[in-house]
Amino acid sequence: MSWFSKRPYGQDQVYDSFRAAGEIARKVRSEVVYRVREGASALEIATWVEERIRELGGGVAFPCNVGVDAVAAHSTPYPDSDYALRRGSLVKVDLGVEIDGLVADTAVTVALPGADEAMVLAAERALEEALRAIRAGVRVSAVGEVISRAVTSYGYRPIANLSGHQIERYNLHAGLSIPNVPAGEGRLEAGKVYAVEPFLTTRRGAGQVKHIDRVEIFRVSEDSLVRSRRLGPQHEAVVRRLLESTRGLPYALRWFPDVDREIHAVLYRRGIVKGYPVLVEASGEPVAQAEHTVVVWEDGCETLT
């Protein structure tokens, strides 16, 4: 039996679970903005988000991302992080809620005093315009064009190599990507679920992200378990522990203080554990983001978050 097939799922149950996850995600997103303030601990924000999701009855679909200024994605605090938010920062909080493997993904940017609040507005408006353009049969490139046009109309530059994504059960990045520029192949399908997430930077920015040599978010799969057996029972036990807990969704090591760090490092170096390097704007310019998860219908889309 697959790790990712707890029980058969009918379509009505699928949408009910997506909607329930979306309701929790929406509530947590609306609450966390009041915790993002000068001097606040990034670790405390991420931990609060994850605990609040569980308190409301959801599962944490991936580690809460707290990206400051040029840090665009895949950044979650280390367990010993003492980083405090500073005046003038753009702070992105990206969170995910899962119910039986069905994920609602959402993000918000908060401009601390002294930061460019217009960037936040531009990201939110680009997202709104993208959602108005979405319906079954629309090309993903057309959605990217809407986002790009909205972003540039506000005097900013879209991030070309970051995109939204299709979501399936226990699979955050399935099938189609939803670009932030006029690119990509394929059309949106009725009944499918997608995360739409404009990312933008200043006119001075490169409009691209690059990865840096820092990995805070990881993932294991059923294949990881098979490959770990070649390294011995200790390595297999670590992968089994991670897989049983996450069912293939991303995780942070701060969730697993009992996991041997040296064994985990070996698994990562061997490619048995997948890592997601932190992504930063290539020229060091600040980045803003807005994100909703939607289900596409023939005549439009339903915003889940």
N, C-alpha and C positions, 0 to 999 in steps of 0.2 A: 504493500500500500504506500502511495506517495505521501511524503511529509505534508504536502500541500493540498490534500484531499480529505479533510476531516469528515465531510459528509456530503452527499449529493445536494446540489443547490439549484432550485428553480429560479426562473428569471424574476418573479415577483420578490422572492427573498433577496436576490442580488440587489435590486434597486432599493428595497427597504433598508438593507444594511448600508449601502452607499449613503442614503439619505440620513440615516442615524449617525454615521461617522461624520458626515458633513455638518450636521447640527452641532455636534461636539466641537469640531474644528472651528466653526464660526464663533462659537461662544468663547473658546480659549483665545482665539485671535483678537476678539474685541476686548478681552480682559487684559491681555499681556501688554498692550500699548501703554497702560498706566504704570507698568513696572519698568519700562524702558526710559530711564532718566539718567542725568549726569551723576556719576559716582556709583551707579548700580553695578553689581557683579554679573558678568556674562554667564558665569557658571550658575549662579542663583536663578537667573532668568530661565536658562535652559532646563534646569532641574524643576523649577516651578511649573513650566509648561508640561513637562512629561508627567509630573505627579498630578496635575490638574486634569489631564486627559484621562488618567486611570481613575481618578476620583469620580469623574462623570460617566464612567462605565465603558470607556474605549480602551483600545490597545494603542501603544505608541508605534506608529508605522516606521519611523526612522528617528534618529537622534535630532532633537531640536537644533536647527542651524541658527547661529547668531553671527551674522556677517557685518563687519564694521568697515565703512568707507569703501576702499578698493576691493575688499574681500567680498566676492560675489556669491560663492556657493561652497558647500561641503565643509563648512567650518562649525564644529561643535566644541565646546570647552573640554580641556583635559580635566581629570578629577582634582588636580592640584592647582588649577588655574586661579590666579588672583587678579585677572584683568578686570579693570573697572572702566565703564563707559565714560568718554570724555566729551566735554562741551564741543559743539561744532561737528559732531559725527553724524553720519547717516547710518542707521542701524536697521538691518534686515533680519526679521524673525520668520523663519520658514518651518512650519510644523505639519505633521501628518498624523491622522487618526485612522486606525484600522478596526473593523469589526468583522471577524471571521475572514481576515485576509483581504477585505475590500476597503480600499484606501481613499480617504479624502485628504487632499494636499492643498495647503493654502499658505500665503505669505503676506506680510505687511512690512512697509518701511516707515520708520519713525525718524523725523529730523529733530535732533537735539538742538537747543538754542545755539544759533550761529551757523547752522547747516542750511543748505539750499532747500527750502520747503517746496519750491516749484518743481524740483525733481520728483518728489513724492507724488505731487498732483499729476505730473505728466505720466508717471507709471500707472496710476489709478485710472486716468482717462484713457490711456492706450488699452488697458484691460477692458474697460467698459465698451469701447468701440469694437474691440475684437469680439466680445460676446454678442454684440448686436449683429455681427456679420456671420455668426456660426449657425449652420443648419446642415442637414444631411446633404451630401453631394458637393459641398463647397471644397474647393482645392485648399490644401494647407498653405500653399504659396500665396493664395488670396488673403488668408488670415494674416500671414506674415506681412503682406503689403499694407494691410490696414494698421497693424501695429507700428510698422516703420513710419508710415505717413503721419500717424498721430504723434509719435515721439519726436520726429523732426519738426513738426509744426510748433512744438513747444521749445524748440531750440536745442534739443539734445540728440544723442546718437544711440541707436539700438545696438545691443550686443549681438553680433551676428552668429557667434558660435555657442550660444546658449539657447535652449528651446524648451517649450512645453512638451508634453508626452502623453501617450495613451496609457491607461491604467487597466490592468486586469488583476484577477485574484492572485495575491502574493507576488505580483509583478508590477513594480512601480513604473518601469520604462519598457512598455510593451508596444510593438508595432509602430504606429506613426509618431513622428515628431511634429510639433507645432512651432514653426520658426518665428523669429522676431523680425525677419526681413523677407522679401519676396523670393523664396527659395523652397526647395523640397518637392517631393513627388507624393501623389496620393490625394484622396478625398476623404472627408469626414463621413463616418457611417452612422446611420440611425441606430440608437440603442447602445452605442459605445461611449465610454467614459474617458475624458481627457482633462489633463491639467494644462491650463493656459497661463503663461507667466512671462509678461514683458519684463525684460531687463534693459536698462539704459544707463548711459554715462554722459559726461559732458561732451561738448563739441571738440574739446582738446583731446579727448580720450581716443584710444585705438579702436574702440568698438569691438574688441575681441578680449577673451579671457585666456590666461595661460595657467598651467598648474605649477604649484611650488612644491618643494620637498617637505611636505607636511601632510600626514594622513591621520585623520581622526575618526573616520567612518569606514566601516568594513561590512563585508557580506560573505556568507557561506551558502553553499548549495548542496544538493544531493551528490553531485559530482565531487565536491570537496570531501565528502565523507569517504567515498570510494578511494580517492587518491591519498587521503591521509593514512589509510591502512598500510601503505607501503613504508611509512616512516615509523610505525610501531604503535603499540596500544595507547601510550600516553597522548600522542598526537591525535589518534582517532578519538580518544575520550574527550579532548578539548573541542574538536569539531562537532562531535555528537551533542555535547552540552550546548554549544552555540546554536546548532540547527534545531534542536528540540525547543529552545527558548524563542528563537526568532522566526522559525519556519521560512527562512530564506530572505527575510526583510533585513534592511541595513541595521547596524548596531554600532554602539560606541563601547570601547573597552571599559569606560567608567561604569557601565552597567554590570560588569562582571569582575568584581574585585578578586574572586576566587580563581580566575583563569590565569594560568602560568604565563607571564609576559614573554619569557624566553621561548617557550614552545609556540606561542602565538606569532612571535617574530619570525621563527623558522617557517611556519605555515604561510606567512605573508610573503617571505622572500621566495619561496618555492611556487608561488602563484596559486596555492591551494585556497588561501583566504584572499578575496578580492578587496582591494582598497580603493577609496575615492579621494584622490589628492585634493587639497584645498585649491580653489580656483580664484584667481585675482585678475582685476582689469590689467591688461598688458602694459599700459603706460602709467599705472598707479593712480588713475583718476577714480573718484567715488562712483559707486553704482547704486541705483535704486531698483526695486523689484515690487511687483504686485502679482498676486496669483489667486485664481479660483479653480476649483474642479467642477466640471460640468458633464451632464449627460446630453448627448445630441439627439434631437428629434427631427422629424421631417420639416417642421415649420419653425425651428429655432433650437434653443438649448435651455436646459434647466440648470440653474446654478445651484450646486449642492452645498457650497461653502459660503 
